[in-house]
Amino acid sequence: MDNNLKYVLMFVGIVVVGFLVYYAVGDKVWNEEMVATEYEMLDRSNYGVYSQNIDNEDGSYGDFMAFVIDNDADWKGFWESYIRDASTGGFEKEPRVNFESEIVVAMLQGIKNSGGYYLNTESVEQGENTLSVSVALFEPGEEDVNTQVVSSPYEVIKMQKSNILVNNKYVRFVNINKDGEIVLEKNINELKFNR
C-alpha cells in the first residue's frame, strides 16, 4: 500500500475515533447535569436608583450586570445604592432575607435611554460547578411607543444557599430571548457585592 494512503487512512481513523469518544463520553464529561432550583422574586422594576447613583459617562452601565449578596450589611447597602426607595414608587426598606440559609441574586439590565426595557427570570438551574439563570431580556421594538425617560430595569431573586457558594462555582446568565445567548458568566466570587 502506498505510504501516502496509509497516512490518510491513519488520519481518518484518528478523527473517527476522536468523534466517537467525544459523543460517547462528552455528555458525561463536558456537560453538567443541571437540576431545577427553586427561587422567589423579591422585587422587579424599570426604575432602579442605580441610574442616578452611577457615573454613566463611558456608557458601560448600559450593559447587563449581576450581583450575589450573602449578608445583611451588603444587602442593605446594595438596596440603598442600586434598587429603590419610596420616592421611586417602591419599597422604602429592603425585603427580609434569612442569610443563614438564603442568598440574593440581583440582575440589572443597565441604564437605558427610554422605557420599554424589562427583564424576567424564567428558571434557575444548578449543576456541580454552575448556577444557571435563564432570563428573558426585553427591548422595545422600532415601532413601539415608549416613554422618553431614562430607565434602569432590574429584578432581584432569592434562593436557598445549598452548595451555591462553593469555591469556583460559576454563575451563568442566559438570555432566552436571543436563542440562549450567554450575557454574563463569572465566578461567584467576582459577582459578590461588597458595600
N, C-alpha and C positions, 0 to 999 in steps of 0.2 A: 504494500500500500504506500502511496506517495506520502512523504513527510508532511507536506502542507495539509493534506486531507486529514492526517492524524491529529494535527494541531487544531484544525477547525472542529473536528468531532469531539476532541477533548474540551475545547472551549464551550461548545454547545452543551455537552454533558454537565459541565460545572454550572452553567447558567440554569439548566433544568433542575439540577439538584438544589441549587440555591432557592429557586422559586418554590419547590416542593417543601423545603424546610421552612421557608417564610410562611407559607399558607398553612402548613400543618401545625406549627408551633406559635406562629405570630400572634394569634388571638390570646394565647395564654401568657406570652412573654411580654409583648409590647402594648397590649391594650388591657387596661384595668377593668375589672368587673365593678360597675357602678350600682349603688343602691340608693333608692329614693330616700331623701332626708326631709323630715317634717320641719316646717318653718312657719313663722307668724309675721304678717306685715304689721309694723308698728306705726308707720306714717308714710304718706306719699303726698307730694305737692309739685306744682310747677314753679313755685317761687320760694326757693330756699334763700336764706340771708347770705349764703356764700357769695352771691353775685355782688353784694355790697362790701363784703369784707376781704375780698381777694383782689389783688392788683392784676388786671387782665390786659395790660398794655402789649404783651408779646403774643396774645391770642392763645396761649397754651391751655387756658382753662375752658376752652370750647370743647375739649375732649372729655370722654368718659373717664371718671375716676372712681375708686372704691377704697373703703377703709374697713378694717376689722377692729372692733373695740371690745376689750375684755375686762374693763374695770369701771367702777362708778365715777372716779375722778375724770378719766378721759372721756367717758360718755357725757358727763355734764359739760365739759369743755367743748367737745365736738358739737353738741346740741346748740350751745350758745353761739358758737362761731360759724357754723355751717348750715344749720337747719332753719328753725324759725321760732318766732315768738308771737305774742298776741297781736302785735302790730301788722303781721303779715297774714293774719287770719288763721293762725294755727295754735298749737298748744304753747302755753307760756313756759311750762316745765317739761322736761324730758320724760317720756313714759318709763315706768318702772321696769327694770330688768334685774333678775337674780344672777349676778355674775359668778356665783359659786357654781352654777350649773349651765349657764347660757352665755352666748356671745352675740354681738350685734354685727351685722354686715350692712354697711351704708353704701349706696350707689348714687353717684352724682352724674347726671347726663352731660353737664357742662353748661357754661354761660352761653345763652343763645340770643340772637338779635330780635326774636319775635316769639309769640306764643305758638301753640300747635305742636310743641315737643313734649313728650312724656315717656315714661318707662314703666314696665310692669314685669315683676318676677313671675315666670311661668313654672319653674321647677328648680329644685336643688337636689343634686346627687352627690354621693360621697364614695370614693374608692380608697384604696390603701394609701395612696400618695396625693390624691387630688380631691378638692371640693369644687364641683362644677355648678355654676349658677346660670340657668338659661333665662335670659331676659329679653323681652320684646322692647326694642327702642323705636319709638315712633317719631317721624319727622313730618312737617307739613308738606303737602304737595304744592306744585306751582300754582294750581287753580284755587287752592284753599284760601279763604279769607281768615286772617289771624290778627290778633292784637299786635300792634307795633310797639311793644314794650319788651324790655329785656326780661327773659325768663331763665330760670335755673332749676330745672326739674330734678327730683331726687326720689328715691324710695329707700326705706330703712326696714330691714327684717331682723328677726332674732331666731336663734335655733339652739338646740342643746349642744353643749361643748363636745361631748363624747371624745373622740380622738382627733378632732379638727385641729387642735393646737399642737400637734406633734411637729417636731422639728422637720424642716424640709417639705412640709405639706404645701402643695401648690393650690392656689385658688384661680379658677378659670371662669371668666365671664363670657358667655356665648350669646351673640345676637341672633335670635331665631328668625328675625325678620329679614336677615340677609344670608339665608342658607347656612346657618351655623357658623358664621364668621366670628372668630375669637377677637373680642375687642380689648381684652386685658387678661394677662396671665402672669402672675407673680408669686414668689414665695410668700407665705402668710406673714412672715416677719417683716417683709417690705411694705405690707399693707396695714400694719398696726398703727393706729392713730395714737400719737403722744401729744398731750396738750402743752 
